[in-house]
């Protein structure tokens, strides 16, 4: 694989279709874009090898499975050099689904998904706040996930 491979408009169009619905068959993508399914497959393989496409995931409606509370937790670290150790501990908590290193008031902003507020309380007090290196947290409970969408990639200027 050439290290200087540049994605083009076809790659962008393929990505946009698959980000809307990852189950879209290559044959359908090919028809929409007037290329063969083999071309779509080759392009996908190239983008996977380049690390553009990574770890495809199934999106599940967690509230249908009883996971009704989503919270965003701002984490304050005792010292910034404790970041890596804290993140490793957070990775071990199943309810923590995202973790972002941030600027501003918080050192980290994490997203936590729980069954109910009691479960959230237990996760906060018994798991997150007991991690060595965390001085305190601030929690915001999401009332509604109004929308959650992939970014629409813009086509690139082909040279």
JOJO-V817790 format. One line per field, one symbol per residue. psi: psi as a letter, one per 30 degrees, with the letter a starting at -180 (. if undefined). A space follows every 50 residues. Layout:
# JOJO-V817790
psi: ???
This chain:
# JOJO-V817790
psi: kkfgkkkaeeeeeeeeeffejffkkeeeeeeeghlleeeeeeeeeeeeef gekkiklkkkjfffggifkkkkjkkkkekfgfeeeeeeeeffjefjflkk kllaekekjlkkkleaeeeeeeeeefdeffkkfkellkkkkkfkieljll kjkkkljk.
